[in-house]
Amino acid sequence: MNILSLISWATRRTGMVLMALLSAVALAQDFPNRPVKLVVPFGPGATTDIVSRGIAEGLAKTLGQPVVVENRAGAGGNIGSDVVAKGAADGYTILMGTVGTHAINATLYKKVAFDAQKDFAPLAFAGYTPTLLVVAANSPLKSLKDIATQAARPEGISFASSGNGTSGHLAGEMLKAKLGGNMVHVPYKEGGLALSDVISGQVPFMFYHPAAVMQHIKAGKLRALGASGIQRSAAAPDVPTIAEQGYPDFDLVAWFMLYAPVNTPAPVLARLREAASLAMASTEVGAKLATQGVELRGMTTEEQIAFGRTETAKWADLVKRSGAQVD
């Protein structure tokens, strides 16, 4: 290649780069010019759905376009998550990921069609909620020590959850590892059914979200013996954490994170992250999340990525220890 050809090639190359940069800038300036779809990989009325709808309202205000929630339930959140992972990476379809879809399912399910860590770009940490260990109000179990004592007896003790591999199930498995003894997991198809059987005393205890149990605690139907996070739940500040009761490394929380497909253009990701940050800072959104027992925690994008990796490893260990597996 002679010098003139080299100059010509370099000029064309520079022009292509400049055109790409200008196109990206134009895309960011124009985005969004139509409604954005927020896929919720669980059914209507679930905690994830309620949280997502509150955040969608805040996002719509900061983006200046409607944010439409679409429920795509199935396979523990895998179906809806896969739809977004393999969908158009243009910023117009985003996902509300959870501890299940982006930490637990990779180990719980024999086959997952997407890679939670590689196929998504995090947009914003949308909050977390510890679970509460609850027993019936008239239960003879008054403390973790009582549960350990019962677990040490030949008949052992059982605990309920809303299903195999859920955060409530795995919190129970961690408690079993800490207290020892014989604890038998009783999975239900739906959390409300499990909670009803705990209230009636048919199953001794379960871990469940504050949004679902606080009304029953206030009504005198349930008692909370501990919170699963490292800090007390803002929804139940009088309930000591399990960590406070002698198990300092007991720290399990359910969480929510907004994601976009990983190949979404950088300027569009930046716009979505800015809008999500503003929405999460809104007192209106914060108040709606608080009604579900969801607490906010500021994180940079780098921290969100690191958090996802750490959580995946933590829950993978619990899933393997529990022996839970879903085809």
Secondary structure, 3 states (H helix, E strand, C coil): CCHHHHHHHHHHHHHHHHHHHHHHHHHHHHCCCCCEEEEECCCCCCHHHHHHHHHHHHHHHHHCCCEEEEECCCHHHHHHHHHHHCCCCCCCEEEEEEHHHHHHHHHHECCCCCCCCCCEEEEEEEEEEECEEEEECCCCCCCHHHHHHHHCCCCCEEEEECCCCCHHHHHHHHHHHHHCCCEEEEECCCHHHHHHHHHCCCCCEEEECHHHHHHHHHCCCEEEEEECCCCCCCCCCCCCECCCCCCCCCCCEEEEEEEEECCCCHHHHHHHHHHHHHHHHCHHHHHHHHCCCCECCCCCHHHHHHHHHHHHHHHHHHHHHHCCCEC
